[in-house]
Amino acid sequence: MNTRRNFFKQLVGQIVVISDELHGIEHVPLNRLKELPDHVIKKIEPVFFPEENWKLHDRILFSTESKLTKSFSIELNEIERQAFGYFNHRLQLEEIAFELTKSAELPFHDVYQIVTALFFKLASLRVCHPREVYSIDELTKEII
């Protein structure tokens, strides 16, 4: 039931994106999320794509090739593995880093960099994406 609900929420989100794009509003592609301003990146809530074509075994995250994704195999370090466990739990990237800093022997800034780098890598591989959809205008707000 929960999976079906998530599927329909994401379907509605994609319909909104398509509708916006038909009206001339471009959205940020997954491989360009790191270009968003830092104050926006901190607030991103990672969620998994509903198809979940990946598996996590010990510290290895892997996927076989499908219509939507290429095959990959990534060995996660301990902080990345823990961060991955927080994805899809309605926590922002900054909050995830804060939680992990409590048990890590690294400063917050270093943990935050690890968490965001993992998110960007997994977004480019279509494992996860932001809960919210960001328009290209978000990229240019800081530049102006």
N, C-alpha and C positions, 0 to 999 in steps of 0.2 A: 504494500500500500504506500509506504513512504517513498519507494523508488518511483512509483507511478506519479505521485504528487510532484516529486522533484523533476521528473521528465516534463510534465505539463507546465511547471513554472518556467523551466528553461525554454520550452517550445514557445511560450508566450513572449519571453524575452527576445528570442530570435525573430519572432514576427514583428516586434517593436523595432528591432534593429533594421530589418528589411524595409519596413514602412518608413522609418526615418531616412534611410538611404534613398528610397524612391523620392523623398521630398528634399533631397540635396544635403542631408546631414550625414557626414562621414563619421565612422566610428574607428577607434584605434585598433589596428590589427594586433593579435596576440604577440607577435614578434617585435612590436614597437612599444609595449607597455612600459619598458624601462625608461622611455623618453618622457613619461608623465612627470610633472613636478613632484618633488619629494613629499610635500604635504598631502598629495593625493595618494602616492604609493603607500605611505604609512597606513592609510585608512582602507586599503584593499582587503576584502575578505575573500580568501581563496576557497573555491568550491571545485569539486571534481566534475568532469564531463559525465553525463549519465551512462555512456556506453562502457566505461571502465574496461578498456582493453589492456590493462596492465595488471601486474601482480607484484607484490612485495614479499620477498622471501629473505629472512634475516635482514641484511643490509643491502640487498640487491633489488633494485626496482627494474623490472623488465617488461617488454611488450613484444608481441609478435606482430608482423605486418598485417594491416587491415586496409580497408578502402580509405579510411580517414587518417591513419597514422603509419609511420615507418616503424620498423622494429628498432628497439634500443635496449641497452643494458647499462644501468648506472649504479655504481657502488656508492652508497650514501655514508657519510661519516656520522658519528653519533648525534651531533646537533641537527644535521639534516634529517636523520631518521626520526628524531623526536618532533621536529618541526612538521614533517610530513604527517605525523599522527594528529597534529592540531588542525591541519587543513580540513575544511568542510565542517568546522565546529563553530561557525559564526564568530570567529575571532579575527581581528584585523592583523596585518603583518606586524605592525608595531607591538600589539598585545602579545602575539606569539613570541616575538623576540624577548619581550619583558619577562614572560613566564619562563622561558628557557635560560635567561640570564641568572635566575635564582639558583639553578643547579650547575650552571656551567662555570668554568674557571676562566672565562673570558669577559671582557667589558661588554656592556650593552651594544655599543657601536659595532663591534666585531660580530656579535651574534646576529644583530639586525642585518648586516651585510650578507651573512651566510643564509639567513632565512629568505631575504629578497632575491638573492641570486638563484636559490633553489626554485622559488616560485617562478621567476622568469624563464628558467630552463624548462620547467615542467609545463608552463603555459605554451612555450614554443613547440613542445612535443604533444600538445593536446591532451595532457593529463588533467590539468586544472585551468581555471580561468577566474577572473574577478566576478564576484556576485553581481556587482553593478556594471553597467555598460558605460564606457567613456567615449565622448566625442572627440574629434580632432581638435575642437576648440579648447579642450583641456590642455593640450600640448602647447598651444600658443598663448595661454593666459599669462604665463610667467615671462614670456619673451617680450610681450608688449609693454 
